[in-house]
Amino acid sequence: MPTVARFQVRAQLALPLALPSDSWQKRIVQTTTATLYQFELCPFCHKVRAALEAKGIAFETVEVNPMTKKELPELESNMRRKVPVLQIDGELVADSTVILNHLEEREASLTPAGDAKAKSDMIEQWTDDDLAQVLPAVIYGTWRDAARAAKVVARTSNFGFVQNAVVRGGGSLIMHQVAKKISAKRGGGNPKEMLAAEMDKFEEWLGDQRFVCGDELSVGDIAAHGCLTCIRDFPAFGDIMKRPRVAAWFERVQEVRETNRAAN
């Protein structure tokens, strides 16, 4: 049986927007129910979860075995069998960026106007091309971290004893090798140092603003926050939270997600 977790978000509070006065303005969006096929340690899956929560969309998760992927629904021939996959109102959408664009078209938009849109798009692209690529090296870079990742998988999945053991052991071994390849591709540096370099970029873009594009939440915030949520159980996350501006930003975006997720 696949792992199914239910999140009831009924969208009456939908999208809080931070204003200069620190007050909250709320938008109403249509109540929607969706199913997210995911793997708990996939940064792209967390990116989609962040968007669903911020937009006030009710969803359930189905944990997908990263080795067999048998929990995935039947996909179109042009869709790759990889997570995340979102089923929303009977329609299947794959790829985190495609999913976020789809949600932007159908729900209250987080896309800013003018120059801010270009910055938001740039940060989402950076999230995909750089931040999300470095995170597996952080999660699986050492055998100790790989063992910690195995515990996270065991805690969040319901694959059964044998299947869970295979995912914990075989999956962690495979991803440890992937992490080594990522490090080599990026010059052979220490994974935590590579992550620190990416966070230096992000902190510069953020500056003293409440969100990356100013006073309002954007897709760039959602993408970056979702990916970083993936490593909350790992020591590297604590290092990121030692950056005061980044920590304050993270908590602001988290508040948006939690407020909407709790709205019933």
C-alpha positions as CSV (number, residue, x, y, z in Angstrom):
1,M,0.0,0.0,0.0
2,P,1.4,3.4,-0.9
3,T,1.9,6.0,1.8
4,V,-1.0,8.5,1.7
5,A,-0.9,11.6,3.9
6,R,-3.8,14.0,3.9
7,F,-3.5,17.8,4.1
8,Q,-6.8,19.7,4.5
9,V,-6.4,23.2,3.2
10,R,-9.7,24.8,2.4
11,A,-8.4,28.1,1.0
12,Q,-10.6,30.6,2.9
13,L,-7.3,32.3,4.0
14,A,-5.5,31.4,0.7
15,L,-2.6,33.8,0.1
16,P,-1.3,36.2,2.7
17,L,0.8,39.0,1.3
18,A,3.2,40.8,3.5
19,L,2.7,44.6,3.4
20,P,5.2,47.2,4.6
21,S,3.1,47.7,7.7
22,D,3.4,44.0,8.6
23,S,-0.3,43.6,8.3
24,W,-1.7,40.6,6.3
25,Q,-3.9,40.9,3.3
26,K,-5.8,37.8,2.3
27,R,-7.1,36.6,-1.1
28,I,-9.7,34.0,-1.8
29,V,-8.9,31.2,-4.2
30,Q,-11.0,28.3,-5.4
31,T,-11.1,25.2,-3.2
32,T,-9.2,22.4,-5.0
33,T,-8.2,18.9,-4.1
34,A,-5.0,17.4,-5.5
35,T,-2.7,14.4,-5.1
36,L,1.1,14.9,-5.1
37,Y,3.2,11.8,-6.0
38,Q,6.5,12.5,-4.3
39,F,9.6,11.3,-2.5
40,E,10.3,12.9,0.9
41,L,13.9,13.8,0.2
42,C,13.3,15.2,-3.3
43,P,13.8,19.0,-3.3
44,F,11.6,19.4,-6.4
45,C,8.7,17.7,-4.6
46,H,9.1,20.1,-1.7
47,K,9.0,23.0,-4.1
48,V,5.6,21.8,-5.3
49,R,4.4,21.2,-1.7
50,A,5.3,24.8,-0.9
51,A,3.3,26.1,-3.8
52,L,0.2,24.0,-2.9
53,E,0.3,25.2,0.7
54,A,0.9,28.8,-0.1
55,K,-2.0,28.8,-2.5
56,G,-4.4,27.1,-0.1
57,I,-4.9,24.0,-2.1
58,A,-6.1,20.8,-0.4
59,F,-3.8,17.9,-1.3
60,E,-2.8,14.4,-0.3
61,T,0.7,12.9,-0.8
62,V,1.5,9.5,-2.2
63,E,5.1,8.4,-1.3
64,V,6.8,6.9,-4.3
65,N,9.5,4.2,-4.1
66,P,12.4,5.9,-5.8
67,M,13.7,2.6,-7.1
68,T,10.5,1.0,-8.5
69,K,8.2,4.0,-8.9
70,K,5.3,1.6,-9.0
71,E,3.1,4.0,-7.0
72,L,3.1,6.5,-9.9
73,P,-0.2,6.6,-11.9
74,E,-0.2,5.8,-15.6
75,L,1.5,8.7,-17.4
76,E,1.3,10.1,-20.9
77,S,4.0,8.7,-23.2
78,N,5.8,12.0,-23.3
79,M,6.0,12.3,-19.5
80,R,9.1,10.9,-17.6
81,R,8.4,8.5,-14.8
82,K,9.9,10.6,-12.1
83,V,8.5,12.7,-9.2
84,P,7.0,15.1,-8.7
85,V,3.7,14.4,-10.4
86,L,0.6,16.3,-9.5
87,Q,-2.9,15.0,-10.2
88,I,-5.3,17.9,-9.9
89,D,-9.0,17.7,-10.9
90,G,-8.2,14.6,-12.9
91,E,-5.4,16.1,-14.8
92,L,-1.8,14.9,-14.5
93,V,1.1,17.4,-14.5
94,A,4.8,16.5,-14.2
95,D,8.0,18.5,-13.6
96,S,8.1,21.0,-10.7
97,T,8.4,24.1,-12.9
98,V,5.6,23.0,-15.2
99,I,3.5,22.3,-12.1
100,L,4.1,25.7,-10.6
101,N,3.3,27.4,-13.9
102,H,0.1,25.3,-14.1
103,L,-0.9,26.4,-10.6
104,E,-0.1,30.0,-11.4
105,E,-2.6,29.9,-14.3
106,R,-5.4,28.3,-12.3
107,E,-5.1,29.8,-8.8
108,A,-4.3,33.2,-7.2
109,S,-1.0,34.2,-8.9
110,L,2.2,34.7,-7.0
111,T,3.9,36.1,-10.1
112,P,4.9,39.7,-9.6
113,A,4.8,42.3,-12.4
114,G,7.6,44.1,-14.3
115,D,11.2,43.7,-13.3
116,A,10.2,41.8,-10.2
117,K,8.9,39.0,-12.4
118,A,12.3,38.6,-14.1
119,K,14.0,38.4,-10.7
120,S,11.4,35.8,-9.4
121,D,11.9,33.7,-12.6
122,M,15.7,33.9,-12.3
123,I,15.6,32.7,-8.7
124,E,13.3,29.8,-9.5
125,Q,15.7,28.9,-12.3
126,W,18.6,29.1,-9.9
127,T,16.7,26.9,-7.5
128,D,16.3,24.2,-10.2
129,D,19.8,24.5,-11.8
130,D,21.9,25.1,-8.7
131,L,20.3,24.9,-5.3
132,A,18.4,21.6,-5.9
133,Q,21.4,20.1,-7.6
134,V,23.6,20.8,-4.6
135,L,21.2,19.5,-2.0
136,P,21.6,15.7,-2.7
137,A,25.3,16.2,-2.1
138,V,24.4,17.6,1.3
139,I,21.8,14.9,2.1
140,Y,23.9,11.9,1.0
141,G,27.5,13.4,0.9
142,T,28.8,11.4,3.9
143,W,27.8,8.0,5.1
144,R,26.6,9.6,8.3
145,D,24.3,11.9,6.4
146,A,23.2,9.0,4.1
147,A,22.2,7.0,7.3
148,R,20.3,10.0,8.5
149,A,18.5,10.2,5.2
150,A,17.6,6.5,5.5
151,K,15.9,7.3,8.9
152,V,13.9,10.1,7.2
153,V,12.7,7.7,4.5
154,A,11.8,5.1,7.2
155,R,9.8,7.7,9.1
156,T,7.9,9.1,6.2
157,S,7.2,6.0,4.1
158,N,5.0,3.0,4.5
159,F,6.6,0.7,2.0
160,G,6.7,-2.4,4.2
161,F,9.7,-3.9,6.0
162,V,11.5,-5.5,3.0
163,Q,10.7,-2.7,0.6
164,N,11.7,-0.1,3.1
165,A,15.0,-1.9,3.8
166,V,15.8,-1.9,0.1
167,V,15.0,1.8,-0.3
168,R,17.0,2.7,2.9
169,G,20.0,0.6,2.0
170,G,20.1,0.5,-1.8
171,G,18.7,4.0,-2.3
172,S,21.1,5.5,0.1
173,L,24.1,3.7,-1.5
174,I,23.0,4.9,-5.0
175,M,22.4,8.5,-3.8
176,H,25.8,8.6,-2.0
177,Q,27.4,7.8,-5.4
178,V,25.2,10.5,-7.0
179,A,26.3,12.9,-4.4
180,K,30.0,12.2,-5.2
181,K,29.3,12.7,-8.9
182,I,27.6,16.1,-8.1
183,S,30.6,17.2,-6.0
184,A,33.0,16.1,-8.8
185,K,31.0,17.9,-11.5
186,R,31.1,21.1,-9.4
187,G,34.8,21.0,-8.9
188,G,35.1,18.4,-6.2
189,G,34.4,20.8,-3.4
190,N,32.9,20.0,0.0
191,P,29.1,19.8,-0.3
192,K,28.4,22.1,2.7
193,E,30.8,24.7,1.2
194,M,29.0,24.4,-2.2
195,L,25.7,25.0,-0.4
196,A,27.2,28.0,1.5
197,A,28.3,29.5,-1.8
198,E,24.7,29.2,-3.2
199,M,23.3,30.7,-0.1
200,D,25.7,33.6,-0.4
201,K,24.0,34.3,-3.8
202,F,20.6,34.0,-2.4
203,E,21.3,36.3,0.6
204,E,22.6,38.9,-1.8
205,W,19.4,38.8,-3.8
206,L,17.3,38.9,-0.7
207,G,19.1,41.9,0.8
208,D,17.0,43.6,3.5
209,Q,13.7,42.8,1.8
210,R,10.9,40.8,3.4
211,F,10.8,38.5,0.3
212,V,13.1,38.2,-2.6
213,C,11.0,40.6,-4.8
214,G,10.1,43.1,-2.1
215,D,7.1,43.1,0.2
216,E,5.1,40.4,-1.5
217,L,5.6,36.6,-1.7
218,S,6.7,35.4,-5.2
219,V,7.3,32.1,-7.0
220,G,11.0,32.6,-6.4
221,D,10.3,32.6,-2.6
222,I,8.2,29.4,-2.9
223,A,10.8,27.6,-5.0
224,A,13.7,28.4,-2.7
225,H,11.8,27.8,0.5
226,G,10.4,24.5,-0.7
227,C,13.9,23.2,-1.7
228,L,15.4,24.2,1.6
229,T,12.7,22.5,3.6
230,C,14.0,19.3,2.2
231,I,17.1,19.4,4.4
232,R,15.5,20.5,7.7
233,D,16.6,17.2,9.3
234,F,20.2,17.7,8.4
235,P,23.0,19.8,10.1
236,A,23.4,22.0,7.0
237,F,20.0,23.5,7.6
238,G,21.3,24.7,11.0
239,D,24.2,26.4,9.2
240,I,21.8,28.2,6.9
241,M,19.7,29.4,9.8
242,K,22.7,31.1,11.3
243,R,22.3,33.7,8.6
244,P,19.9,36.2,10.3
245,R,18.3,37.6,7.1
246,V,17.8,34.2,5.5
247,A,16.4,32.8,8.8
248,A,13.9,35.6,9.1
249,W,12.9,35.2,5.5
250,F,12.5,31.4,5.9
251,E,10.2,31.9,8.9
252,R,8.1,34.5,7.0
253,V,7.5,32.1,4.1
254,Q,6.9,29.3,6.6
255,E,4.2,31.4,8.3
256,V,2.4,31.9,5.0
257,R,2.4,28.1,4.3
258,E,1.3,27.2,7.8
259,T,-1.4,29.8,7.9
260,N,-3.0,28.6,4.7
261,R,-2.4,24.9,5.5
262,A,-4.3,25.3,8.8
263,A,-7.3,27.1,7.2
264,N,-10.3,24.7,7.2
